Amino acid sequence: AAVPAAAVPAAAVPAAVAVPAKQCNRDHSKVLTTDDVLCRVPKGELAFVTLANQAYGEMAVNWALLLLPMLERLGHGDRAVIAGMDQSGVDLFLKHRLPTVTTASFG
């Protein structure tokens, strides 16, 4: 009889590890472009995005500082980005060298 998926311990299932694209921009000292983000996240895969302005900037920085190391261990470190909703927020995220886009580029 088949074992229900819920009965299989998570440790028994091999984790998929992504192979990052070598040519993607990883310079977090400046705003990432849409093309940079699309290069970093394979088509059909998940991206981890949060939006924040300067008022919620420290919360977004904490989100990134907690999430990025976990994603790195899984080989998905390039898949997270903070979308800055104002220039002060963008400046804060870049100061921390976090992957940042600006909502101004959303059209």
N, C-alpha and C positions, 0 to 999 in steps of 0.2 A: 504494500500500500504506500502511496505517496505521502511524504511528510508535509504538513501544511507549512507554508513559507514562514508564518509567525513562529513556528516551533524551531526554526533553524537559528542558532545563535549568530548574531551579526559578525562575530569574529571568524565564523566559518565561511563567510562570503567574501571573496577577494575584492578589495577596493579597486575601483578603476582609477588609474592615475593618468592625468592628462599630460601630454607632451607639449610644452609651450612653443609657440612659433618663435623662432629665433629673430626674425626680422621685425617683430612688433616693437613699437615705441614703449620704453619703460622709464622714460625721463619724467619723474614726478615733480620736477621743479617748475613745470609749466602745464597749462591746461591741455588735457588730451582732446584730440579731435574725434569726431564720429568714426572716422576710418581707423583711428588708433584703437578704439573700443571694439569695433567689429573685428579687427585683426586678433585681438586678445581673447575673444569669446567665440569658440567654434560655432558654426551655424547649427541651430537646433539645440544648443546647450543652454544651461542656466547662467544668468548673470546675477550678481548681487549688487543692488543699487539702493542707495538712500539719498533722499533730498534734504537739504538743510540750508538755512540762512545763517547769518552770523549769530543771531539770538540762540540758535540751537547748535552752534558750531562745536562746542565742547562735547555735547552728546554724540555728534557725528564722528568726532575724532575718537572718542572712546569706542564707538561701534567698529570703526576701522581697526583700531589697535587690538581689539578682541578677535575680530573676524579674520583679518588678513593672516595671522600666524596659523590659524586652524586650516584655512584654505591652502596655504603654502604646504603644509604637511601632506595634504591630499593631492598636491600637484595642480591646484586650481587658483593659485594666488593672483593670477592676472584677471580673474573674473569679477572682482569687486571694484566699485567706483562710487565716489560721492559726487552728486550733482549739486553744485553750489548755486543757490537761488539769488545771491547778491554778491557784489564784488568783495565785500568784507569777509564773507564766508569763504569764497574762493581763495582769497589771500591767506586766510587761516589754514585751510587744508593744504595749500601748497607749501606753507611755512613748515608744516609737519611732514612734507614729502609724501603725501597721500595721493593715490590715483584720483584725479579730479577732472570733472567736466563742468561746463557752465550751462545753466538752463537757458541762457541767452541764445545758445546755439540750437535750441530745440525748434526754433522757427516760430 
